Amino acid sequence: MYDRRMMAMTMALACLVAGRAEAQPKPLKTAAEILAALSSGRQVRAVLHYKDMALVDEKGEPQKSPDAVGGMDLATFEYFAPGAVGNKEGYLVASHTQLIRHPRYGYVLNYVKLSVYDSGAVKIVAQYLSPTTYEVKMDETFTTTVADGTNKGAAVFFVLDKP
């Protein structure tokens, strides 16, 4: 009886450990992997290391990137195959907007649009908008590539759920 109980406890512990290992985020290293995960209904999150990206302001002038990290879930997305909307390269796009209180601008809508191109290029448009007039208070565009472990890509993507 003792051996059976011990065996059952050992099996239960092994299953628990295996289940936790499966639940770990899995890096997605290409645009094709990101699209495949999203297309199959998987939960994908982006972690964006802005200080390692190129930044231009609303006038197209290069700027020093802030030492900041952001993240967003790609809950709602669209993919446009090459030529779908006059585009030469296929890309997927996701965006998120939320009300924040900024120390300089006060209450603003923080709008972030993330585009991932088939080539692995990534573009992030970040804007602060007045919540009443939608006037643009801040407009920045960051560029980088999908981090694949071998490049200097500053956009890291993960699939969060089990297949």
Secondary structure, DSSP 8 states (H G I E B T S, - for coil): -HHHHHHHHHHHHHHHHHHHHHTS-EEE-SHHHHHHHHHTT--EEEEEEGGGSEEEETTS-EE---S-EEEEE--SEEEE-TTTTS-SS-EEEEEEEEEEEETTTEEEEEEEEEEEETTSEEEEEEEEE-TTT--EEEEEEEEEEB--SSS---EEEEE-S--
